[in-house]
Structure formats: structure tokens, C-alpha cells
């Protein structure tokens, strides 16, 4: 690591605040309730003999669960086999043996394991740390907490776009198709929306705070504006896709093509993220899903052109979906419902574009007089390796 980055680590040390520890508990509760409401919804569909909806609802839940377990286990395995992270070669990490880690992930509780470890370590550092702890030791401990939180937040981001976002699209489609919805459907959609909101902001803030060379994301209005940009554009697109699915089930083929295009873009433009070829392909597939619904930085700086092209394309979809519905299948929706959905689509798209302009023109962190580019997602793990090379104490 360069001397300038080293000095930045010393001068711009950010402590892992107690309120962030408390917010981790809130994030865990959102995660549990989101999955629980989806399972209850699948049970309701099964009781009504709607087996297709049952299968799709459970498929999204299981896909998010399986993929996040795979990544979580892979990252634990990398840390165990890393001589800098595990210099003694002991077959354990975070207080767990290889067998325990494998068993916990096979049982599907790898995410909970990370939550528990972060909460336990955070409690010890924030509330029970020794007063004799030096400033360097304190800085290292807090940086470790940010690394742990960033790994967890990235897993939650994956889960949100593999489970919560597709679930939101499916349930909106079903409600629009039937013209009505049950309480459990609205609960499922509400918690999916909250989970996505939480994952987007938590990941963004955790990532920037874990990178010593990147200015952290300001709280308050900048964070709210960034969240508004993301949620407005995502909701507009989901509603547009739901209308297109109502028009034709072949829209699912179009979604598959969008996913493949996003995965190919990640392969061509992104930096290597995983240590194995198989995991790298899985990562590219996951980012392809994310890119289907929102812009995700896999290139680094100078992504302005890509973002413009991306959201122009989204604008075309947002315009075509209500127009095609009104012209080709007006009998499928009442005029008032179509107007309401169209208003949310257009209003969300406009609000999203205004928010993104405000954020990147006025609120995006600066380095001196220069506005910095977005961080490459996943850069935190490379920074962690650099810090290990400086012989920082290992967890």
C-alpha cells in the first residue's frame, strides 16, 4: 500500500459507531421477516392450489438462500487458505473449524453465522474493549468490523436482487393480473421493498467506509437522495416489466436476454472478483441479475456513458409498457388502475433522474477540488489483502 494511502488510514480513521451495531440487528430482523412472509405467501398459494405461484415464490427464496450460502462459504474458505489471514495454518476462521463452517452453510444459516459473529465482535470492541488499547490497535479492530460488515452487506445485496426484487415483480404481476391482493401479499411486497432499500444503502455506505482511499458517503440528504434515485428507478422498471408480462409471457424471454447481456458486460468490463473460475462465473451471473434492475458499477471510474445508455434504455421501457398496455390489451386493466400505474412509472422515472443528477452533481464525495469516481464494487476485498500485507494483526 502506498505511503499516501497509509497516511490516509492514519488521518481519516473512522470508528465503527455503536448505532451501526444496533442497525445490524435491525437488518437481521428485516431479513428474517422478509423470508418468513415469502414462505407464508407460498403456503397460501399452495393451499389455494396455485402451484405455479407457489413454485415461483419458493424458487426465488431458495435461489437467494443458496447463492448467498455459496459465496459466504467460499469467502470463509479463501480466508482459511490465505497465509496472510491464517499464518499458522489452523483449519479455522472466525472461531469456527472447516467442518463447522461447512455444516452451518449446508443448513442454510451462513448469513446468520456472519450476523452473530459481527454482533459478538462488535459488542466486545465497542462496549468491552480495554482502556489500555492503543490507537493503532483500536483502528485495526474498527477496520476489521467494517470489513466484516461489508462482506455481510454484499451478501445481503445479492440476496435482495436474487430474492426480494424478483419476488416484488412476481407479486405485483399477480396483483395486477387478478385485480386484487391479500394482506400477506402486501406484507411480502412491503418487506421486499424494505429489504431492497436497506441493502442498497447499507452496502453503499459499508463499502465506502471500508475503503481507506475512498471518502465515505455522507449521511443525511446525500444518502436519502441516493436511495431515492435507486428506489424510484427500480420501482418504475418493475412496474413496467409487470405490465409487459401481462401483455405477453414471452417477456420472460426478454428478461433472460437482459440478464445474459448484463452478465456479458460484467465479464467484459469488470475486474476479477473471485479466486476460482467457477465462482467468478457465478458472480458475473449475479451481477447480471442486478444490472437487469439497476446500474451496478463493475468498471470503476468514467461510467457516465454507460449510465446514460442504461437509463435511456430504461426510459424507453417505461414509456412503451403503459402505451402498449393501453393500445393492445385495454381490457386487462381499468382506466383508473392503468392511469395510477402509469403515473407511478413516469413519476418514479422522473424522480429517479432528478435524484441521480442532484447526487452526482452536488452531493457525491470529493477529493479536494476533484469529484471522485464511483468505487469498483468488490474493491474492499482487494484492499483487505493489501492491508494484510502490511502485517496487521489477524482476527
C-alpha positions in Angstrom: 0.0 0.0 0.0 1.3 3.4 -0.9 2.6 5.9 1.8 -0.2 8.3 0.8 -2.8 5.6 1.5 -1.1 4.7 4.7 -1.2 8.3 5.9 -4.9 8.4 4.9 -5.5 5.4 7.1 -3.9 7.2 10.0 -5.6 10.6 9.4 -9.0 9.6 8.2 -9.8 6.8 10.7 -13.5 6.2 11.1 -14.8 4.4 14.1 -17.4 1.7 13.8 -20.2 3.5 15.7 -22.5 1.9 18.2 -25.5 2.9 16.2 -24.2 0.9 13.3 -24.0 -2.1 15.6 -27.7 -1.6 16.5 -28.6 -1.1 12.9 -27.1 -4.5 12.2 -29.7 -6.0 14.5 -32.4 -4.2 12.5 -31.0 -5.5 9.3 -31.2 -9.1 10.6 -34.8 -8.6 11.6 -35.7 -7.3 8.1 -34.0 -10.3 6.6 -35.9 -12.8 8.8 -39.3 -11.2 8.4 -38.8 -10.8 4.6 -38.1 -14.5 4.2 -40.9 -15.5 6.6 -43.6 -13.5 4.8 -42.5 -15.0 1.5 -42.7 -18.6 2.9 -46.2 -17.8 4.4 -47.2 -16.4 1.0 -46.0 -19.6 -0.8 -48.0 -21.7 1.8 -51.2 -19.6 1.0 -50.7 -20.2 -2.8 -50.3 -23.9 -2.1 -53.5 -24.1 0.0 -55.3 -22.3 -2.9 -53.8 -24.9 -5.3 -52.0 -22.1 -7.2 -49.0 -24.4 -7.7 -47.2 -22.2 -10.3 -47.2 -19.2 -7.9 -46.1 -21.5 -5.1 -43.2 -22.8 -7.1 -42.0 -19.4 -8.3 -42.3 -17.8 -4.9 -40.3 -20.6 -3.3 -37.8 -20.6 -6.2 -36.8 -17.0 -5.5 -36.5 -17.7 -1.8 -34.3 -20.7 -2.3 -32.2 -19.1 -5.1 -31.3 -16.2 -2.9 -30.5 -18.5 0.0 -28.4 -20.9 -2.0 -26.3 -18.4 -3.8 -25.5 -16.3 -0.7 -24.5 -19.5 1.1 -22.2 -20.4 -1.7 -20.5 -17.0 -1.6 -20.3 -16.9 2.1 -18.7 -20.4 2.3 -16.3 -19.5 -0.5 -15.1 -16.4 1.3 -14.6 -18.3 4.5 -12.6 -20.9 2.6 -10.5 -18.2 1.0 -9.7 -16.7 4.4 -8.7 -20.1 5.8 -6.4 -20.8 2.9 -4.8 -17.4 2.9 -1.4 -17.5 4.7 -1.7 -13.8 5.4 -5.1 -14.2 7.0 -4.3 -17.5 8.7 -0.4 -17.6 9.1 -0.5 -20.5 11.5 -2.3 -22.7 9.0 -5.0 -23.6 11.5 -8.2 -25.1 10.0 -10.5 -22.5 11.4 -11.6 -18.9 10.9 -13.8 -16.6 13.0 -13.6 -19.2 15.8 -15.1 -21.9 13.5 -13.5 -25.1 12.1 -13.8 -26.1 8.4 -16.3 -28.7 9.4 -18.5 -26.3 11.4 -18.4 -23.8 8.6 -19.5 -26.4 6.0 -22.2 -27.7 8.3 -23.7 -24.3 9.0 -23.8 -23.4 5.3 -25.3 -26.7 4.4 -28.0 -25.9 6.9 -28.6 -22.6 5.2 -27.5 -20.4 8.2 -24.3 -19.0 6.9 -25.7 -15.5 6.8 -26.9 -15.8 10.4 -23.4 -17.0 11.4 -21.9 -13.9 9.9 -24.5 -11.7 11.7 -23.8 -13.4 15.0 -20.0 -13.1 14.7 -20.2 -9.4 13.7 -22.5 -8.7 16.6 -20.4 -10.5 19.1 -17.1 -9.0 17.9 -18.7 -5.6 17.6 -20.1 -5.8 21.2 -16.7 -6.8 22.5 -14.9 -3.9 20.6 -17.5 -1.2 21.2 -18.6 -1.9 24.8 -16.0 -4.1 26.4 -12.6 -3.1 24.8 -9.8 -2.4 27.2 -9.0 1.2 28.0 -5.3 0.3 27.6 -5.9 -0.5 23.9 -3.6 1.6 21.7 -4.8 3.9 18.9 -3.4 1.6 16.3 -5.0 -1.5 17.8 -8.3 0.3 18.0 -8.0 1.5 14.4 -7.3 -2.1 13.3 -10.2 -3.5 15.3 -12.7 -1.0 13.9 -11.4 -1.6 10.3 -12.0 -5.3 10.8 -15.6 -4.6 11.8 -16.1 -2.6 8.6 -14.7 -5.5 6.6 -17.0 -7.9 8.3 -19.9 -5.6 7.8 -19.1 -5.1 4.1 -18.9 -8.8 3.4 -22.3 -9.2 5.0 -23.8 -6.2 3.3 -22.6 -7.5 -0.1 -24.2 -10.9 0.6 -27.4 -9.1 1.6 -27.3 -7.1 -1.7 -27.0 -10.4 -3.6 -29.9 -11.8 -1.7 -32.0 -8.7 -2.3 -31.7 -8.8 -6.0 -32.0 -12.6 -6.3 -35.0 -12.9 -4.0 -36.6 -9.6 -2.9 -36.6 -7.8 -6.3 -37.9 -10.8 -8.3 -40.4 -11.5 -5.6 -41.6 -7.9 -5.8 -42.0 -8.2 -9.6 -43.9 -11.5 -9.3 -46.3 -10.3 -6.6 -47.1 -7.0 -8.4 -47.7 -9.0 -11.6 -50.1 -11.4 -9.7 -52.0 -8.5 -8.0 -52.3 -6.6 -11.3 -53.5 -9.7 -13.1 -56.1 -10.6 -10.5 -57.1 -7.0 -9.8 -56.8 -7.6 -6.1 -54.4 -8.9 -3.4 -54.4 -10.5 0.0 -52.9 -9.0 3.2 -50.0 -11.4 3.1 -49.2 -10.4 -0.5 -49.0 -6.7 0.5 -46.9 -7.7 3.6 -44.5 -9.7 1.3 -44.2 -6.8 -1.1 -43.7 -4.2 1.7 -40.8 -6.2 3.4 -39.3 -6.9 0.0 -39.2 -3.2 -0.6 -37.7 -2.5 2.8 -35.1 -5.2 2.3 -34.0 -3.8 -1.0 -33.9 -0.3 0.4 -31.8 -1.4 3.3 -29.4 -3.5 1.2 -28.8 -0.7 -1.3 -27.9 2.0 1.3 -26.1 -0.3 3.7 -23.9 -1.8 1.0 -23.0 1.6 -0.4 -22.1 3.1 3.0 -20.3 0.0 4.2 -18.2 -0.3 1.0 -17.1 3.3 1.0 -16.3 3.2 4.8 -14.2 0.0 4.4 -12.0 1.6 1.7 -9.4 3.9 3.2 -8.7 5.6 -0.2 -12.4 6.5 -0.7 -14.3 9.3 1.0 -17.2 7.9 2.9 -20.8 8.5 1.8 -22.2 11.5 3.7 -25.3 10.7 5.8 -28.5 12.7 5.8 -29.6 14.3 2.5 -26.9 12.7 0.2 -27.8 9.2 1.5 -31.6 10.0 1.1 -31.1 11.3 -2.4 -29.1 8.3 -3.5 -31.7 6.0 -2.0 -34.5 7.9 -3.8 -32.6 7.6 -7.1 -32.2 3.8 -6.7 -35.7 3.0 -5.5 -37.5 5.3 -7.9 -35.8 3.8 -10.9 -36.2 0.3 -9.7 -39.9 0.6 -8.9 -40.6 2.2 -12.2 -38.8 -0.6 -14.1 -40.5 -3.3 -12.0 -44.0 -1.9 -12.8 -43.1 -1.6 -16.5 -41.9 -5.2 -16.6 -45.1 -6.3 -14.8 -47.2 -4.6 -17.5 -45.1 -6.3 -20.2 -45.6 -9.6 -18.5 -49.3 -9.0 -18.5 -49.1 -8.3 -22.2 -47.2 -11.5 -23.0 -45.5 -14.3 -21.0 -42.7 -14.1 -23.6 -41.5 -11.0 -21.7 -39.7 -13.6 -19.5 -37.5 -14.4 -22.5 -36.7 -10.7 -22.9 -35.8 -10.6 -19.2 -33.5 -13.6 -19.7 -31.8 -11.8 -22.6 -31.3 -8.7 -20.4 -29.7 -10.9 -17.7 -27.3 -12.5 -20.2 -26.4 -9.1 -21.6 -25.6 -7.8 -18.0 -23.5 -10.9 -17.3 -21.6 -10.5 -20.5 -21.0 -6.8 -19.8 -19.7 -7.8 -16.3 -17.4 -10.4 -17.9 -16.0 -7.9 -20.5 -15.7 -4.8 -18.3 -15.5 -6.0 -14.7 -12.4 -6.7 -12.6 -11.7 -10.2 -11.4 -13.6 -10.7 -8.1 -13.3 -14.3 -7.1 -10.4 -16.7 -6.7 -11.8 -19.5 -8.8 -13.2 -19.6 -12.3 -16.5 -21.2 -11.2 -17.1 -18.6 -8.5 -16.2 -15.9 -11.0 -18.9 -17.1 -13.4 -21.4 -17.3 -10.6 -20.5 -13.7 -9.6 -21.0 -12.5 -13.2 -24.4 -14.2 -13.3 -25.5 -12.5 -10.0 -24.3 -9.1 -11.3 -26.2 -9.7 -14.5 -29.4 -10.0 -12.3 -28.6 -6.8 -10.5 -27.9 -5.0 -13.8 -31.3 -6.1 -15.0 -32.9 -3.8 -12.4 -30.4 -1.1 -11.6 -27.0 0.2 -12.6 -24.1 -1.5 -10.9 -20.5 -0.3 -11.2 -18.2 -3.1 -12.3 -15.8 -0.9 -14.3 -14.6 1.8 -12.0 -14.4 5.5 -12.9 -15.7 7.1 -16.1 -19.0 5.2 -16.2 -21.0 8.2 -17.2 -21.6 7.0 -20.8 -22.7 3.5 -19.6 -25.1 5.1 -17.1 -26.7 7.4 -19.7 -27.2 4.5 -22.2 -28.5 2.3 -19.4 -31.2 4.7 -18.2 -32.1 5.9 -21.7 -33.0 2.2 -22.4 -35.0 2.1 -19.1 -36.8 5.2 -20.2 -37.8 3.6 -23.4 -39.2 0.6 -21.5 -41.0 2.8 -19.0 -42.7 4.6 -21.9 -43.5 1.6 -24.1 -45.1 -0.6 -21.3 -48.1 1.7 -20.4 -48.6 2.7 -24.0 -48.6 -0.9 -25.3 -51.0 -1.9 -22.5 -53.4 0.9 -23.4 -53.3 0.1 -27.1 -53.1 -3.7 -27.2 -54.8 -5.0 -24.0 -57.0 -2.3 -22.5 -59.5 -4.9 -21.3 -56.9 -6.3 -18.8 -57.0 -3.2 -16.6 -59.4 -0.5 -15.7 -58.7 3.0 -16.9 -58.2 4.3 -13.3 -55.7 1.5 -12.4 -53.7 1.9 -15.7 -53.5 5.7 -15.1 -52.4 5.1 -11.5 -49.7 2.6 -12.5 -48.6 4.8 -15.4 -48.3 7.8 -13.1 -46.1 5.8 -10.7 -43.9 4.7 -13.6 -43.4 8.1 -15.1 -43.2 9.9 -11.8 -40.7 7.4 -10.4 -38.6 7.7 -13.6 -38.5 11.5 -13.4 -37.8 11.5 -9.7 -35.1 9.0 -10.2 -33.4 11.0 -12.9 -33.6 14.2 -10.9 -32.2 12.5 -7.8 -29.3 11.0 -9.7 -28.4 14.4 -11.2 -28.6 16.1 -7.8 -26.5 13.4 -6.2 -23.7 13.2 -8.7 -23.5 17.0 -9.4 -23.9 18.3 -5.9 -23.5 15.5 -3.2 -21.1 12.9 -4.5 -17.9 12.9 -2.3 -15.0 15.0 -3.5 -11.2 14.6 -3.0 -10.1 18.2 -2.7 -11.3 20.0 -5.8 -11.8 16.8 -7.8 -15.0 14.8 -7.7 -14.1 11.2 -7.3 -15.5 8.4 -9.4 -17.6 5.6 -8.0 -15.7 2.8 -6.3 -15.5 -0.6 -8.1 -17.8 -2.9 -6.3 -15.8 -5.6 -4.6 -12.7 -3.4 -4.2 -12.9 -3.8 -0.5 -11.6 -7.4 -0.6 -8.6 -6.3 -2.6 -7.9 -3.5 -0.1 -8.1 -6.1 2.7 -5.4 -8.1 1.0 -3.2 -5.0 0.8 -3.7 -4.3 4.5 -2.8 -7.9 5.4 0.5 -7.5 3.5 1.3 -4.7 6.0 1.3 -7.4 8.7 -1.7 -6.0 10.5 -2.8 -8.3 13.4 -5.1 -11.1 12.2 -8.5 -11.8 13.7 
